[in-house]
Amino acid sequence: MKAFNQEIAALEKQKPSLDEVVEALHSGAANRQSVVSSAIIYGLSDLSPAEHAAIADNWSRLPAGFKTQVLRALNDASEALFELNFREIAEIALADSSSLVRAAGIDLLWFDESPETMQHFMRLASDQDADVRASALTGLGRFLLLGEYGGIAADMAEAAQQIALRLHSDSQQPVTVRRRALEALANSSHPNVPGLIRAAYEHGSQELKIGAVFAMGRTCNSVWGDVLLEELASGDDACVYEAIAACGQLQLKQAVPRIRELAQSDDGEIQLAAIAALGEIGGRRALDMLSELAESAVDDSLADAIDEALDVAAFSFGMSAPVGVYDS
């Protein structure tokens, strides 16, 4: 990542020519470069129709491994540099013969909320490859949430719900696909969702149980509070991680003491999830706990995570509590 940042910093913010981009793609593939060049990063942003056609032709001749590497680098860049737009190259990737490339193309469209992208995801939810189907369902979850707020047409939201319901209910589907379908459905107010979550949690495989815990948080329904508190004390790291995130989404204040303990976990992912959850839950106790953690943080990345959580907690606390009023 450091090398990537150096490449980006060294490049002037003018888009490379098409010839330069094509040359960089073929050179990178031929030399098996471990770092995707900045010419590729900037050159594949905002493709014109003519550039789209030329890149698509050259893209088809690149090895799948290198294409996947490029798409992942573009994903990193899109999270750091919001002015970059990789929708066109992502759509090229969605039609690739490699399932790894198709899945990476789905991931690259994390920022896109257009009806066209939703239709791509609905189509790819029936892809021949299970991992692609699972990725497409994760993408559809974002659109199902948009549907709850009127951000997409009601008929499209209904169609996406039916796809997710069908795939989750199909026992012949791989468990990963059924899990992602349930997680997507949890973003909707479909009346079957609570029962599906309960069934997956109580009677499903371990992976479905983990998906059910994730889904509990997405429902924004505090009815799952007791279950999540139990999971926070379980010995299953995957369930603990998802329960922490769910408690944050539900702003479950009863979970604050246990999450405070987990914020000092030796497991880095659990520790960071707990810090973020304290920020989401907010309130005076969470603010005090985050401030204590900030005083003892010795790692820069940990200190940054705590600072971000403090900002979130302070904002929500300032918005919700009158001056001089604190929760216990």
N, C-alpha and C positions, 0 to 999 in steps of 0.2 A: 504493500500500500504506500510506503514511503517513496519507493521508486516511481510509482504512478503519480503521486502528488508532485514530485520533482519534474516529471515530464510535462504535466499540465502547467506548472508554474513557468516553465521555460518557453512555452509556446505563446506566441502573440495571438490575440483573440481574433485572428482573421481565419476564415475557413480555408483549408488547403484546397488545391485544385482537384478535380476528379481524377486526373492522371496520377497525382501524388497519392491519393487515397488508394487507388487500385494497386499502385506499386507497393505501398506499405502493406496492404493486405497479402499480396502474393509473397513479398519478402518475409513478412512475419511468419507465414505458414511454412515457407521453404526452409527458413533458418530455425524454426521451432522456438521462436523468441518467447521468453518467459514473461515479458512485460509487453502489454499491448501499447503501441506507440501513440503519442498524442495526436499525430496526423490522422490516425484511424478514429480516435475518440471524437475530435472536432469535425472530421470530414464526413462522418456518418450521421451527423446531426442535421435535421431540417433538409432532407433530400428533396430536390426538385423532381418533377416527373421524369426528366431526361436522366438525371443522376440515379433515380430509382431504378430505371430500366438497365442502365449500365452496371450498377452495383449488383443487381439481381443476377445478371448474366455471369459476372465474375464470382459472385458468392457461391453459385452452384458448383464451381470447380475447386472450392476450398475443402480441406478435410474437416470432418465433423468436429473433431477435437479442438481444432483451432477456432472454428466458428463459435463453439460453446464458450471458449476462453474469451473471445471478443465480446460476446453478448454479456458475459458476467462483468467484464471491465466497463462496458457501457452502463450496466446497472449501477455499479459503484459511482460512476461519474454522474449519473442522473440524480443520485441522492445528494451529491455534494454541490453540483452546479445546475441550478434549476433552469437556467436559460437554455440548456441543451434539450433537444427534442428528438427522441429515437423511435418515434412511432413507425416511420416508414421501414426502417431496417428490421424492427420487431415483426412487422407484418410479413416481410420476406421470410423471416425465420419461422413463422407459423406454418408455412407451406413446405418446410424443409423435409427431406426424406428421413432425416435422423430424428428420433424421438427426443434425444437429449437437446438438440437444437430447438425443436418445437417447444419443449418445456422451458428452456431458457428465454425464448421469445415471449412466452406468457409472462414470465417474471419481469421482463423488461417493460411491460405495459402496466406496471403497478400504479403509475400516475394518471393513466388515461381513463376517463369516464364517458367516452363517447359511445353512442349506440352501436357503432360499427365494431368497436372492441368487445362490447357485450355479446354481439352476435358471433364473433370469432370464438369467444369462450363457450358459448352455448353449443357451437358446432364441435369444438374440441373436447367437450365433455363426453362425446361419443367416439373419441379417438381410439384406434386399435391398441395403443399403448396405455397401460394402467397409470404410469407416472404422469403422462400428459393429461389424462382424465382428471387425476387428483389435482394437478396444478390449475387446470381450467376451473374446477369447482372452487378452489380457493379464490381465484379471480372473480368468479360469479358471486361469491359472498359479499364482496364490496358493492356489487350492483344491487343485490337484494337489500342491503342497508339503504342505498340510495332510494330504492323503491318505497321504503317506509316513510320517506320524507318527500315523496312526490318528485324525486329527481329523475326518474325515468318513467316511461309510459306504463300504465297499470297492466296492460296486456303482456308486455315484455317481462315485467316482474313476475307475473303469474306463470308465464312459460318457463322462466328460470327456476321458480319454485318447484314446478312439476318435474323438471329434469333432476333437480337435487333429491326430491322425494323418491323418484323412481330408482335412482342409483343407490340411495341409502337403503331402500327396502329390498333391493336385489341381493339375496344371499350368495349369488354366484359371483358377485363383484369382489375383487380383492379388498381386504379390510381397510387398506389405506384409502381407497376410493370411497368406501362407505363412511369412513371417519371424516374425510374432507367434505362430503355431502352434508353430513350432520352439522359440521362447523359452519358451513355456508347457510344452511337453513336457520341456524340460530340468530342470524341477522334479520330474520323476518318475523312477522307476528302471526304466521300460520298456526292455526289452532292445534295441529298435531305436534308442534315442536316440544312442548313440555313432556309429553308422553314418550316421545322418541328419545329425548335426553335421558329420562329416567330409565327406560329400558336398556339403553346403551350402557349406562352407568352400573346398573344392577346385574345385567345378564349378558353383557357383551364381552368381547375379548378385552385384554389389557389395553390394546391400542384404541379400541372403541371407548373404553372407560376414560382414557386420557382425553380423547376428543370430546367426550361428554362434559368433562370438567372445564375444558376450554369453552365449550358452548354455553355453559352456565353463565360465564361472565358476559358473553355477547348478548344474552337475553335482557340484561339490565334489570333483572327481577331478583329481589332480595330473598325470595322464597328458597333459594339455593344456599343461603348463608350458613346454615348448620352443617350441610354436607361439606362445604368448602372449609369450614373450620376444622372438621375432622380430617380432611385431606392435608391440611397444613401440618398436621401432627403425624402423618403417615410416613413410612420409611421409603416410599417410592419417589425417587427424585423427580421423575417426569411428571407425576401427578402433583407433587409439591410445587413444581415450577408453574404449572398451569393454574393451580389453585391460587398462588400468589397473584398472578396476573388477573385472574377473575375477581379476586377480592378488591384489587385496585379499581377495576372497571365498575364494580358494584359500590365502591366507596364504603366498604364494610368496616366500620370503625371498631367493631369487636375483634377484628383480626389484627389490629395494630400491635399489641404486645408480642404476639407470636412472629409477626413479620419483622418486628424489630430484632428479634433473635436471629432470624434467617438473614438479615442484612449483614450479619457477621459470619455467615457460612464460609467454609473453605471452598465450596463450589462457586466458582466465579459467576456462572450464569444465574444461579439461584440468588446470589448476593446482589447482582445488578437488578434482577427482577424485583427483589424485595425493596430495594431503594426506590425504584420507579413507582412501585405500588404505594409506598408511603407518601410520595408526592401526589399521586392521584387521589388517595383517600383524604389527605389534607387534615386540617384541624390543628389545634394547639399542640396536642400530644405528638402528632407526626412531625410538626415543625421542630419541636424541641428535640425529638429523637434524631432527626436529620442534622440538626445543628451539632449535636454531640458527635455524630458520626463524622461530620466534616472536620472537627477538631483533631480526630485521630487518624484521618486518612493520610496514608503515606504514598499511595500510588496515584499518579496524575490522572489516569483514566477513571479511577474510582472517585477521585475528588471532583472531576468534571460531571460524573453521573449524579453525585450528591448535590452539586450546585444546580444542575438542571431540575432535579426533584424538588429542591428548595424553592426554586422559582415557581414551579407548578403549584406547590402547596401554598406558598405565600399569596399567589394570585387568587386561588380559590378561597382561601381564608379571608382575604381582604374583601372579596366580592360577597361573601355570605355572612360574615359576622360583624355586627355593629361594634363601634369602638368600645372597648372595655368588656366585651362579652366573649367568653372562652368556653369551649367544651371541656369536659373533664377527661 
